[in-house]
């Protein structure tokens, strides 16, 4: 479904501003109140992971500059690195053109994946099979 608020923003020129509260009100949270959030290493462009944010985690992330997601399994805020120490400091947050996804440019400390791999995208589809393309670093085994 097209979001007319974001459709109207397509005409904006570089440097045009829109009040964040207006944008927040028009973000496309799903029926569970969640929006997908992609974490990308700010200086290399590497895609690290995808998780979910709700309104509270999004606002906390912006306020504290430390990325906070919503854990669907625990039904609670998940402050990245809270137990592992593998934190994500927010460098910049971006919103996609439809308002239905968030991009967090981060400074990742340690592995981003719960498997202790550098990122969560370590399985490559290669024809009729999937190949693991990244090992767990020795120091995390």
C-alpha positions in Angstrom: 0.0 0.0 0.0 1.4 3.4 -1.0 2.1 5.9 1.8 1.1 9.3 0.4 3.2 11.1 3.0 6.3 9.5 1.6 5.1 9.8 -1.9 5.0 13.5 -1.4 8.5 13.6 -0.1 9.8 12.2 -3.4 9.8 15.7 -4.8 12.1 17.0 -2.0 15.5 18.3 -3.0 18.7 17.5 -1.2 18.8 19.5 2.0 15.0 19.9 2.4 13.9 19.2 5.9 10.8 17.5 7.3 9.9 17.4 11.0 10.9 14.1 12.5 7.6 13.8 14.5 5.7 14.0 11.2 7.9 11.3 9.6 7.6 9.1 12.7 3.8 9.3 12.6 3.8 8.0 9.0 6.3 5.2 9.3 4.8 1.9 8.2 4.9 -0.3 11.3 3.4 -3.7 10.7 0.4 -5.0 12.6 2.7 -6.0 15.5 4.0 -2.5 15.7 7.3 -3.4 14.1 9.5 -2.1 11.3 12.5 -3.9 9.8 15.8 -2.4 10.6 19.0 -3.1 8.7 22.4 -2.5 10.4 25.2 -1.5 8.1 28.8 -0.8 9.1 29.2 3.0 8.5 32.7 3.0 7.1 32.8 -0.1 5.0 29.2 -0.5 3.8 29.1 -4.1 5.0 25.5 -5.2 5.8 25.7 -6.7 9.3 22.2 -7.9 10.2 18.5 -7.3 10.1 16.3 -7.1 13.1 13.0 -5.4 14.1 12.3 -2.1 15.8 9.2 -0.8 17.5 8.5 2.9 18.2 10.2 2.7 21.6 13.4 1.0 20.4 13.6 3.4 17.5 13.3 6.4 19.8 15.8 5.0 22.4 18.3 4.3 19.6 18.1 8.0 18.5 18.3 9.3 22.0 21.1 7.1 23.3 23.0 6.6 20.0 23.3 2.9 20.9 21.1 0.6 18.7 18.2 -1.0 20.4 15.9 -3.5 18.7 12.7 -5.3 19.6 13.2 -9.0 20.4 10.2 -10.9 19.1 11.2 -14.1 21.0 11.6 -12.3 24.3 8.9 -9.7 23.6 11.2 -7.0 25.1 13.6 -4.3 24.1 17.0 -5.8 23.0 19.9 -3.4 23.4 22.4 -4.8 21.0 25.5 -6.0 22.9 23.8 -5.9 26.4 25.0 -9.4 27.2 27.7 -10.1 24.6 29.4 -6.7 24.6 29.1 -6.6 20.8 27.5 -3.2 20.6 26.3 -1.0 17.8 26.9 2.7 18.1 24.5 4.7 15.9 26.3 6.9 13.4 23.2 7.8 11.3 19.7 6.5 10.9 18.0 6.6 7.5 14.4 5.8 6.4 13.7 4.2 3.0 11.6 5.9 0.3 8.4 4.1 1.3 8.8 4.6 5.1 8.6 0.8 5.6 12.3 0.1 6.6 15.0 1.6 8.7 18.8 1.7 7.9 21.1 2.1 10.8 24.6 3.1 9.9 26.6 1.8 12.9 30.0 1.4 14.4 30.0 -2.3 15.3 32.1 -3.6 18.2 32.8 -7.3 17.8 30.7 -9.7 15.7 27.2 -8.6 14.8 25.8 -12.2 14.5 24.7 -14.3 17.5 26.9 -17.1 15.9 29.9 -14.8 16.5 30.4 -14.3 12.8 31.1 -10.8 11.6 27.7 -10.5 10.0 24.5 -12.6 9.8 24.7 -13.1 6.1 27.2 -16.0 6.0 25.1 -18.4 3.9 25.4 -18.0 0.1 22.8 -19.4 -2.3 24.7 -21.0 -5.1 22.4 -22.7 -7.6 20.8 -25.7 -5.9 22.6 -25.4 -2.6 23.6 -23.0 0.1 27.2 -22.7 1.1 28.6 -21.3 4.4 31.0 -18.5 3.3 32.3 -17.3 6.7 33.8 -19.2 9.7 33.5 -18.3 13.3 36.7 -16.5 14.3 38.9 -18.7 16.5 38.8 -16.3 19.4 35.0 -16.8 19.6 34.9 -20.6 19.3 
